Amino acid sequence: MPIKESAKKYLRQTKKHRILNIARQKAVKDLTKKITKLLAAGQKDEAKNMISAVYKAIDKAAKRGVIKKNTAARKKSRLMALINK
C-alpha cells in the first residue's frame, strides 16, 4: 500500500481509469459482436446503421489509449470488409 499522499492519490486515479478503460473495451467488443450477429442473421441494413456507433466507440478507445491506433484501424477495416462481403 502507498504511504505518501501523492502515491495514494495516484492509486485512486488508477482505479478510476481502470474501470473506465474496461468499460471502453467492453463497449467496443459488445458492439462488434452485435454487428457480427446481425450479419450472421442476414440483417445487413441494420448492421450498416450500427457501424457509426462502433466507429465512435473504437475511435474513443484509441484516443484514450485503451487500444492502439493501428489496432483501431484494423478493427474498423475488418468490420467494413465483413459488411461489404
Gaussian input, Z-matrix of N, CA and C with variables (Angstrom, degrees):
# hf/3-21g

backbone

0 1
 N
 C     1     B1
 C     2     B2     1     A1
 N     3     B3     2     A2     1     D1
 C     4     B4     3     A3     2     D2
 C     5     B5     4     A4     3     D3
 N     6     B6     5     A5     4     D4
 C     7     B7     6     A6     5     D5
 C     8     B8     7     A7     6     D6
 N     9     B9     8     A8     7     D7
 C    10    B10     9     A9     8     D8
 C    11    B11    10    A10     9     D9
 N    12    B12    11    A11    10    D10
 C    13    B13    12    A12    11    D11
 C    14    B14    13    A13    12    D12
 N    15    B15    14    A14    13    D13
 C    16    B16    15    A15    14    D14
 C    17    B17    16    A16    15    D15
 N    18    B18    17    A17    16    D16
 C    19    B19    18    A18    17    D17
 C    20    B20    19    A19    18    D18
 N    21    B21    20    A20    19    D19
 C    22    B22    21    A21    20    D20
 C    23    B23    22    A22    21    D21
 N    24    B24    23    A23    22    D22
 C    25    B25    24    A24    23    D23
 C    26    B26    25    A25    24    D24
 N    27    B27    26    A26    25    D25
 C    28    B28    27    A27    26    D26
 C    29    B29    28    A28    27    D27
 N    30    B30    29    A29    28    D28
 C    31    B31    30    A30    29    D29
 C    32    B32    31    A31    30    D30
 N    33    B33    32    A32    31    D31
 C    34    B34    33    A33    32    D32
 C    35    B35    34    A34    33    D33
 N    36    B36    35    A35    34    D34
 C    37    B37    36    A36    35    D35
 C    38    B38    37    A37    36    D36
 N    39    B39    38    A38    37    D37
 C    40    B40    39    A39    38    D38
 C    41    B41    40    A40    39    D39
 N    42    B42    41    A41    40    D40
 C    43    B43    42    A42    41    D41
 C    44    B44    43    A43    42    D42
 N    45    B45    44    A44    43    D43
 C    46    B46    45    A45    44    D44
 C    47    B47    46    A46    45    D45
 N    48    B48    47    A47    46    D46
 C    49    B49    48    A48    47    D47
 C    50    B50    49    A49    48    D48
 N    51    B51    50    A50    49    D49
 C    52    B52    51    A51    50    D50
 C    53    B53    52    A52    51    D51
 N    54    B54    53    A53    52    D52
 C    55    B55    54    A54    53    D53
 C    56    B56    55    A55    54    D54
 N    57    B57    56    A56    55    D55
 C    58    B58    57    A57    56    D56
 C    59    B59    58    A58    57    D57
 N    60    B60    59    A59    58    D58
 C    61    B61    60    A60    59    D59
 C    62    B62    61    A61    60    D60
 N    63    B63    62    A62    61    D61
 C    64    B64    63    A63    62    D62
 C    65    B65    64    A64    63    D63
 N    66    B66    65    A65    64    D64
 C    67    B67    66    A66    65    D65
 C    68    B68    67    A67    66    D66
 N    69    B69    68    A68    67    D67
 C    70    B70    69    A69    68    D68
 C    71    B71    70    A70    69    D69
 N    72    B72    71    A71    70    D70
 C    73    B73    72    A72    71    D71
 C    74    B74    73    A73    72    D72
 N    75    B75    74    A74    73    D73
 C    76    B76    75    A75    74    D74
 C    77    B77    76    A76    75    D75
 N    78    B78    77    A77    76    D76
 C    79    B79    78    A78    77    D77
 C    80    B80    79    A79    78    D78
 N    81    B81    80    A80    79    D79
 C    82    B82    81    A81    80    D80
 C    83    B83    82    A82    81    D81
 N    84    B84    83    A83    82    D82
 C    85    B85    84    A84    83    D83
 C    86    B86    85    A85    84    D84
 N    87    B87    86    A86    85    D85
 C    88    B88    87    A87    86    D86
 C    89    B89    88    A88    87    D87
 N    90    B90    89    A89    88    D88
 C    91    B91    90    A90    89    D89
 C    92    B92    91    A91    90    D90
 N    93    B93    92    A92    91    D91
 C    94    B94    93    A93    92    D92
 C    95    B95    94    A94    93    D93
 N    96    B96    95    A95    94    D94
 C    97    B97    96    A96    95    D95
 C    98    B98    97    A97    96    D96
 N    99    B99    98    A98    97    D97
 C   100   B100    99    A99    98    D98
 C   101   B101   100   A100    99    D99
 N   102   B102   101   A101   100   D100
 C   103   B103   102   A102   101   D101
 C   104   B104   103   A103   102   D102
 N   105   B105   104   A104   103   D103
 C   106   B106   105   A105   104   D104
 C   107   B107   106   A106   105   D105
 N   108   B108   107   A107   106   D106
 C   109   B109   108   A108   107   D107
 C   110   B110   109   A109   108   D108
 N   111   B111   110   A110   109   D109
 C   112   B112   111   A111   110   D110
 C   113   B113   112   A112   111   D111
 N   114   B114   113   A113   112   D112
 C   115   B115   114   A114   113   D113
 C   116   B116   115   A115   114   D114
 N   117   B117   116   A116   115   D115
 C   118   B118   117   A117   116   D116
 C   119   B119   118   A118   117   D117
 N   120   B120   119   A119   118   D118
 C   121   B121   120   A120   119   D119
 C   122   B122   121   A121   120   D120
 N   123   B123   122   A122   121   D121
 C   124   B124   123   A123   122   D122
 C   125   B125   124   A124   123   D123
 N   126   B126   125   A125   124   D124
 C   127   B127   126   A126   125   D125
 C   128   B128   127   A127   126   D126
 N   129   B129   128   A128   127   D127
 C   130   B130   129   A129   128   D128
 C   131   B131   130   A130   129   D129
 N   132   B132   131   A131   130   D130
 C   133   B133   132   A132   131   D131
 C   134   B134   133   A133   132   D132
 N   135   B135   134   A134   133   D133
 C   136   B136   135   A135   134   D134
 C   137   B137   136   A136   135   D135
 N   138   B138   137   A137   136   D136
 C   139   B139   138   A138   137   D137
 C   140   B140   139   A139   138   D138
 N   141   B141   140   A140   139   D139
 C   142   B142   141   A141   140   D140
 C   143   B143   142   A142   141   D141
 N   144   B144   143   A143   142   D142
 C   145   B145   144   A144   143   D143
 C   146   B146   145   A145   144   D144
 N   147   B147   146   A146   145   D145
 C   148   B148   147   A147   146   D146
 C   149   B149   148   A148   147   D147
 N   150   B150   149   A149   148   D148
 C   151   B151   150   A150   149   D149
 C   152   B152   151   A151   150   D150
 N   153   B153   152   A152   151   D151
 C   154   B154   153   A153   152   D152
 C   155   B155   154   A154   153   D153
 N   156   B156   155   A155   154   D154
 C   157   B157   156   A156   155   D155
 C   158   B158   157   A157   156   D156
 N   159   B159   158   A158   157   D157
 C   160   B160   159   A159   158   D158
 C   161   B161   160   A160   159   D159
 N   162   B162   161   A161   160   D160
 C   163   B163   162   A162   161   D161
 C   164   B164   163   A163   162   D162
 N   165   B165   164   A164   163   D163
 C   166   B166   165   A165   164   D164
 C   167   B167   166   A166   165   D165
 N   168   B168   167   A167   166   D166
 C   169   B169   168   A168   167   D167
 C   170   B170   169   A169   168   D168
 N   171   B171   170   A170   169   D169
 C   172   B172   171   A171   170   D170
 C   173   B173   172   A172   171   D171
 N   174   B174   173   A173   172   D172
 C   175   B175   174   A174   173   D173
 C   176   B176   175   A175   174   D174
 N   177   B177   176   A176   175   D175
 C   178   B178   177   A177   176   D176
 C   179   B179   178   A178   177   D177
 N   180   B180   179   A179   178   D178
 C   181   B181   180   A180   179   D179
 C   182   B182   181   A181   180   D180
 N   183   B183   182   A182   181   D181
 C   184   B184   183   A183   182   D182
 C   185   B185   184   A184   183   D183
 N   186   B186   185   A185   184   D184
 C   187   B187   186   A186   185   D185
 C   188   B188   187   A187   186   D186
 N   189   B189   188   A188   187   D187
 C   190   B190   189   A189   188   D188
 C   191   B191   190   A190   189   D189
 N   192   B192   191   A191   190   D190
 C   193   B193   192   A192   191   D191
 C   194   B194   193   A193   192   D192
 N   195   B195   194   A194   193   D193
 C   196   B196   195   A195   194   D194
 C   197   B197   196   A196   195   D195
 N   198   B198   197   A197   196   D196
 C   199   B199   198   A198   197   D197
 C   200   B200   199   A199   198   D198
 N   201   B201   200   A200   199   D199
 C   202   B202   201   A201   200   D200
 C   203   B203   202   A202   201   D201
 N   204   B204   203   A203   202   D202
 C   205   B205   204   A204   203   D203
 C   206   B206   205   A205   204   D204
 N   207   B207   206   A206   205   D205
 C   208   B208   207   A207   206   D206
 C   209   B209   208   A208   207   D207
 N   210   B210   209   A209   208   D208
 C   211   B211   210   A210   209   D209
 C   212   B212   211   A211   210   D210
 N   213   B213   212   A212   211   D211
 C   214   B214   213   A213   212   D212
 C   215   B215   214   A214   213   D213
 N   216   B216   215   A215   214   D214
 C   217   B217   216   A216   215   D215
 C   218   B218   217   A217   216   D216
 N   219   B219   218   A218   217   D217
 C   220   B220   219   A219   218   D218
 C   221   B221   220   A220   219   D219
 N   222   B222   221   A221   220   D220
 C   223   B223   222   A222   221   D221
 C   224   B224   223   A223   222   D222
 N   225   B225   224   A224   223   D223
 C   226   B226   225   A225   224   D224
 C   227   B227   226   A226   225   D225
 N   228   B228   227   A227   226   D226
 C   229   B229   228   A228   227   D227
 C   230   B230   229   A229   228   D228
 N   231   B231   230   A230   229   D229
 C   232   B232   231   A231   230   D230
 C   233   B233   232   A232   231   D231
 N   234   B234   233   A233   232   D232
 C   235   B235   234   A234   233   D233
 C   236   B236   235   A235   234   D234
 N   237   B237   236   A236   235   D235
 C   238   B238   237   A237   236   D236
 C   239   B239   238   A238   237   D237
 N   240   B240   239   A239   238   D238
 C   241   B241   240   A240   239   D239
 C   242   B242   241   A241   240   D240
 N   243   B243   242   A242   241   D241
 C   244   B244   243   A243   242   D242
 C   245   B245   244   A244   243   D243
 N   246   B246   245   A245   244   D244
 C   247   B247   246   A246   245   D245
 C   248   B248   247   A247   246   D246
 N   249   B249   248   A248   247   D247
 C   250   B250   249   A249   248   D248
 C   251   B251   250   A250   249   D249
 N   252   B252   251   A251   250   D250
 C   253   B253   252   A252   251   D251
 C   254   B254   253   A253   252   D252

   B1=1.4582
   B2=1.5339
   B3=1.3259
   B4=1.4571
   B5=1.5237
   B6=1.3151
   B7=1.4601
   B8=1.5272
   B9=1.3344
   B10=1.4589
   B11=1.5276
   B12=1.3322
   B13=1.4676
   B14=1.5241
   B15=1.3265
   B16=1.4643
   B17=1.5271
   B18=1.3280
   B19=1.4599
   B20=1.5293
   B21=1.3242
   B22=1.4702
   B23=1.5261
   B24=1.3438
   B25=1.4569
   B26=1.5269
   B27=1.3225
   B28=1.4650
   B29=1.5290
   B30=1.3201
   B31=1.4643
   B32=1.5275
   B33=1.3461
   B34=1.4670
   B35=1.5244
   B36=1.3231
   B37=1.4622
   B38=1.5212
   B39=1.3092
   B40=1.4561
   B41=1.5202
   B42=1.3180
   B43=1.4683
   B44=1.5253
   B45=1.3457
   B46=1.4629
   B47=1.5290
   B48=1.3309
   B49=1.4648
   B50=1.5168
   B51=1.3100
   B52=1.4615
   B53=1.5239
   B54=1.3195
   B55=1.4680
   B56=1.5277
   B57=1.3455
   B58=1.4612
   B59=1.5230
   B60=1.3323
   B61=1.4646
   B62=1.5188
   B63=1.3245
   B64=1.4626
   B65=1.5227
   B66=1.3356
   B67=1.4681
   B68=1.5247
   B69=1.3392
   B70=1.4690
   B71=1.5263
   B72=1.3274
   B73=1.4692
   B74=1.5200
   B75=1.3175
   B76=1.4631
   B77=1.5272
   B78=1.3278
   B79=1.4633
   B80=1.5250
   B81=1.3261
   B82=1.4682
   B83=1.5205
   B84=1.3132
   B85=1.4589
   B86=1.5281
   B87=1.3283
   B88=1.4655
   B89=1.5261
   B90=1.3301
   B91=1.4601
   B92=1.5306
   B93=1.3305
   B94=1.4639
   B95=1.5234
   B96=1.3237
   B97=1.4676
   B98=1.5233
   B99=1.3375
   B100=1.4636
   B101=1.5247
   B102=1.3270
   B103=1.4684
   B104=1.5209
   B105=1.3294
   B106=1.4635
   B107=1.5227
   B108=1.3298
   B109=1.4612
   B110=1.5247
   B111=1.3330
   B112=1.4707
   B113=1.5192
   B114=1.3241
   B115=1.4619
   B116=1.5249
   B117=1.3267
   B118=1.4591
   B119=1.5325
   B120=1.3347
   B121=1.4556
   B122=1.5256
   B123=1.3373
   B124=1.4550
   B125=1.5204
   B126=1.3073
   B127=1.4673
   B128=1.5305
   B129=1.3178
   B130=1.4585
   B131=1.5257
   B132=1.3284
   B133=1.4628
   B134=1.5311
   B135=1.3275
   B136=1.4602
   B137=1.5231
   B138=1.3251
   B139=1.4578
   B140=1.5197
   B141=1.3390
   B142=1.4683
   B143=1.5223
   B144=1.3220
   B145=1.4617
   B146=1.5244
   B147=1.3230
   B148=1.4608
   B149=1.5213
   B150=1.3261
   B151=1.4656
   B152=1.5275
   B153=1.3298
   B154=1.4691
   B155=1.5298
   B156=1.3166
   B157=1.4665
   B158=1.5204
   B159=1.3281
   B160=1.4662
   B161=1.5213
   B162=1.3307
   B163=1.4661
   B164=1.5277
   B165=1.3242
   B166=1.4576
   B167=1.5318
   B168=1.3272
   B169=1.4654
   B170=1.5302
   B171=1.3298
   B172=1.4674
   B173=1.5222
   B174=1.3331
   B175=1.4593
   B176=1.5214
   B177=1.3219
   B178=1.4685
   B179=1.5225
   B180=1.3247
   B181=1.4626
   B182=1.5285
   B183=1.3216
   B184=1.4613
   B185=1.5195
   B186=1.3218
   B187=1.4636
   B188=1.5265
   B189=1.3108
   B190=1.4699
   B191=1.5285
   B192=1.3104
   B193=1.4589
   B194=1.5163
   B195=1.3159
   B196=1.4596
   B197=1.5271
   B198=1.3295
   B199=1.4656
   B200=1.5265
   B201=1.3172
   B202=1.4607
   B203=1.5209
   B204=1.3352
   B205=1.4599
   B206=1.5190
   B207=1.3222
   B208=1.4636
   B209=1.5248
   B210=1.3141
   B211=1.4647
   B212=1.5249
   B213=1.3261
   B214=1.4602
   B215=1.5252
   B216=1.3202
   B217=1.4646
   B218=1.5213
   B219=1.3244
   B220=1.4657
   B221=1.5238
   B222=1.3331
   B223=1.4664
   B224=1.5287
   B225=1.3285
   B226=1.4655
   B227=1.5235
   B228=1.3199
   B229=1.4587
   B230=1.5232
   B231=1.3020
   B232=1.4670
   B233=1.5242
   B234=1.3325
   B235=1.4688
   B236=1.5163
   B237=1.3097
   B238=1.4563
   B239=1.5356
   B240=1.3219
   B241=1.4603
   B242=1.5290
   B243=1.3363
   B244=1.4648
   B245=1.5235
   B246=1.3183
   B247=1.4642
   B248=1.5208
   B249=1.3286
   B250=1.4563
   B251=1.5210
   B252=1.3134
   B253=1.4724
   B254=1.5132
   A1=109.30
   A2=115.56
   A3=119.28
   A4=111.54
   A5=115.12
   A6=120.64
   A7=110.40
   A8=116.64
   A9=120.43
   A10=110.89
   A11=114.99
   A12=120.24
   A13=111.41
   A14=117.06
   A15=119.68
   A16=110.73
   A17=116.63
   A18=120.48
   A19=110.65
   A20=116.20
   A21=120.41
   A22=110.39
   A23=114.78
   A24=119.36
   A25=110.32
   A26=116.39
   A27=120.33
   A28=110.74
   A29=117.13
   A30=120.99
   A31=110.55
   A32=116.47
   A33=119.87
   A34=110.87
   A35=116.47
   A36=120.74
   A37=110.89
   A38=116.08
   A39=120.74
   A40=111.23
   A41=116.77
   A42=120.26
   A43=111.10
   A44=116.80
   A45=120.90
   A46=110.66
   A47=115.81
   A48=120.07
   A49=111.25
   A50=116.75
   A51=120.93
   A52=110.92
   A53=115.98
   A54=120.66
   A55=110.34
   A56=116.77
   A57=120.47
   A58=111.65
   A59=116.56
   A60=120.09
   A61=111.67
   A62=116.84
   A63=120.40
   A64=109.95
   A65=116.78
   A66=120.91
   A67=110.51
   A68=116.93
   A69=120.13
   A70=111.15
   A71=115.83
   A72=119.60
   A73=110.64
   A74=115.91
   A75=120.86
   A76=110.89
   A77=116.95
   A78=120.69
   A79=110.29
   A80=116.32
   A81=120.22
   A82=110.05
   A83=115.85
   A84=120.73
   A85=111.56
   A86=116.90
   A87=120.82
   A88=111.79
   A89=116.06
   A90=119.22
   A91=111.73
   A92=117.20
   A93=118.89
   A94=110.33
   A95=116.42
   A96=119.53
   A97=111.10
   A98=116.54
   A99=120.04
   A100=110.78
   A101=115.72
   A102=119.09
   A103=110.72
   A104=117.59
   A105=118.87
   A106=110.90
   A107=118.07
   A108=120.81
   A109=111.22
   A110=115.86
   A111=119.50
   A112=110.81
   A113=116.37
   A114=119.92
   A115=111.14
   A116=116.54
   A117=120.02
   A118=110.54
   A119=116.04
   A120=120.58
   A121=112.00
   A122=116.12
   A123=120.15
   A124=114.43
   A125=116.85
   A126=120.93
   A127=109.42
   A128=114.95
   A129=121.51
   A130=112.49
   A131=117.69
   A132=121.12
   A133=111.84
   A134=116.12
   A135=119.96
   A136=110.99
   A137=116.84
   A138=120.62
   A139=110.49
   A140=116.72
   A141=119.98
   A142=111.05
   A143=117.40
   A144=120.52
   A145=112.09
   A146=117.12
   A147=121.48
   A148=113.15
   A149=117.67
   A150=120.40
   A151=112.00
   A152=117.53
   A153=119.11
   A154=111.04
   A155=117.04
   A156=120.55
   A157=110.96
   A158=115.95
   A159=119.72
   A160=109.88
   A161=116.40
   A162=120.33
   A163=110.51
   A164=115.89
   A165=120.32
   A166=110.94
   A167=116.81
   A168=121.29
   A169=110.55
   A170=116.61
   A171=120.47
   A172=109.99
   A173=116.96
   A174=120.31
   A175=112.19
   A176=116.71
   A177=119.65
   A178=111.28
   A179=115.90
   A180=119.69
   A181=110.20
   A182=117.10
   A183=120.65
   A184=110.55
   A185=116.56
   A186=120.75
   A187=110.83
   A188=116.17
   A189=120.74
   A190=112.88
   A191=117.18
   A192=119.43
   A193=113.60
   A194=118.06
   A195=121.20
   A196=109.20
   A197=115.79
   A198=120.64
   A199=107.75
   A200=116.14
   A201=120.15
   A202=110.65
   A203=114.98
   A204=120.94
   A205=112.05
   A206=117.08
   A207=120.47
   A208=111.32
   A209=116.41
   A210=120.42
   A211=109.82
   A212=116.20
   A213=120.24
   A214=110.19
   A215=116.40
   A216=120.42
   A217=110.73
   A218=116.40
   A219=120.54
   A220=111.04
   A221=117.03
   A222=120.39
   A223=110.96
   A224=116.11
   A225=119.82
   A226=110.51
   A227=115.98
   A228=120.34
   A229=111.19
   A230=117.05
   A231=120.68
   A232=111.73
   A233=116.67
   A234=119.27
   A235=110.76
   A236=117.49
   A237=120.08
   A238=110.75
   A239=116.23
   A240=119.82
   A241=110.43
   A242=116.00
   A243=120.10
   A244=111.49
   A245=115.49
   A246=119.31
   A247=110.92
   A248=116.89
   A249=121.26
   A250=113.33
   A251=116.79
   A252=121.54
   A253=111.97
   D1=144.45
   D2=-179.59
   D3=-69.64
   D4=150.46
   D5=-178.71
   D6=-106.94
   D7=-45.56
   D8=-178.47
   D9=-73.67
   D10=152.96
   D11=-179.23
   D12=-62.08
   D13=-40.43
   D14=-178.70
   D15=-65.72
   D16=-35.07
   D17=178.23
   D18=-69.32
   D19=-36.15
   D20=177.50
   D21=-65.38
   D22=-42.38
   D23=178.69
   D24=-63.17
   D25=-42.96
   D26=179.89
   D27=-62.00
   D28=-36.89
   D29=177.79
   D30=-64.61
   D31=-42.31
   D32=177.20
   D33=-61.83
   D34=-44.13
   D35=179.54
   D36=-62.41
   D37=-42.48
   D38=-178.30
   D39=-62.22
   D40=-40.49
   D41=178.46
   D42=-63.12
   D43=-43.05
   D44=178.99
   D45=-64.46
   D46=-45.88
   D47=-179.19
   D48=-62.72
   D49=-38.24
   D50=180.00
   D51=-62.00
   D52=-44.11
   D53=179.27
   D54=-62.31
   D55=-44.81
   D56=179.48
   D57=-64.96
   D58=-41.42
   D59=-179.77
   D60=-64.18
   D61=-40.63
   D62=178.47
   D63=-64.60
   D64=-39.29
   D65=178.92
   D66=-63.80
   D67=-41.27
   D68=179.06
   D69=-65.86
   D70=-42.24
   D71=178.09
   D72=-62.21
   D73=-42.81
   D74=-178.46
   D75=-65.56
   D76=-37.53
   D77=178.64
   D78=-61.90
   D79=-44.80
   D80=179.52
   D81=-62.26
   D82=-46.15
   D83=-176.59
   D84=-65.74
   D85=-44.05
   D86=-178.72
   D87=-64.37
   D88=-43.37
   D89=-178.61
   D90=-67.62
   D91=-38.58
   D92=178.34
   D93=-66.43
   D94=-37.23
   D95=177.23
   D96=-64.83
   D97=-39.80
   D98=178.46
   D99=-60.65
   D100=-43.18
   D101=-179.12
   D102=-66.30
   D103=-42.76
   D104=-179.95
   D105=-65.00
   D106=-35.54
   D107=177.25
   D108=-67.64
   D109=-40.32
   D110=177.25
   D111=-62.51
   D112=-41.86
   D113=179.80
   D114=-67.32
   D115=-37.23
   D116=178.29
   D117=-66.43
   D118=-32.17
   D119=179.11
   D120=-81.69
   D121=-7.47
   D122=177.71
   D123=87.35
   D124=17.88
   D125=-179.39
   D126=-100.83
   D127=72.78
   D128=-174.20
   D129=-67.79
   D130=-36.97
   D131=-178.39
   D132=-64.25
   D133=-42.98
   D134=178.55
   D135=-65.52
   D136=-36.91
   D137=178.14
   D138=-64.71
   D139=-39.85
   D140=177.92
   D141=-64.74
   D142=-34.93
   D143=178.18
   D144=-69.02
   D145=-30.89
   D146=-178.54
   D147=-82.65
   D148=-14.23
   D149=-172.23
   D150=-60.11
   D151=-32.62
   D152=-179.14
   D153=-67.10
   D154=-36.53
   D155=178.17
   D156=-66.39
   D157=-38.48
   D158=179.44
   D159=-68.52
   D160=-42.99
   D161=178.12
   D162=-59.11
   D163=-41.77
   D164=-179.59
   D165=-62.59
   D166=-44.53
   D167=-179.93
   D168=-64.88
   D169=-41.98
   D170=-179.54
   D171=-65.56
   D172=-44.54
   D173=-179.63
   D174=-64.18
   D175=-38.86
   D176=177.78
   D177=-65.20
   D178=-41.42
   D179=179.30
   D180=-64.20
   D181=-39.04
   D182=179.48
   D183=-69.50
   D184=-38.81
   D185=-179.39
   D186=-64.44
   D187=-38.98
   D188=-177.75
   D189=-83.15
   D190=-6.71
   D191=177.33
   D192=88.74
   D193=12.70
   D194=178.80
   D195=-72.41
   D196=-42.20
   D197=172.84
   D198=-126.02
   D199=158.48
   D200=-178.78
   D201=-76.57
   D202=161.46
   D203=-178.38
   D204=-60.94
   D205=-43.78
   D206=-179.24
   D207=-68.00
   D208=-35.18
   D209=177.18
   D210=-63.75
   D211=-41.60
   D212=178.64
   D213=-62.67
   D214=-44.57
   D215=-179.85
   D216=-62.95
   D217=-40.31
   D218=179.99
   D219=-65.50
   D220=-42.29
   D221=179.18
   D222=-62.42
   D223=-43.95
   D224=-179.56
   D225=-64.92
   D226=-41.32
   D227=-178.98
   D228=-64.22
   D229=-43.30
   D230=-179.07
   D231=-68.06
   D232=-35.44
   D233=176.89
   D234=-65.13
   D235=-43.92
   D236=179.39
   D237=-65.77
   D238=-36.27
   D239=177.74
   D240=-63.65
   D241=-39.04
   D242=177.30
   D243=-64.43
   D244=-42.32
   D245=-178.29
   D246=-67.83
   D247=-41.60
   D248=-177.60
   D249=-76.79
   D250=-11.99
   D251=-177.46
   D252=-65.80

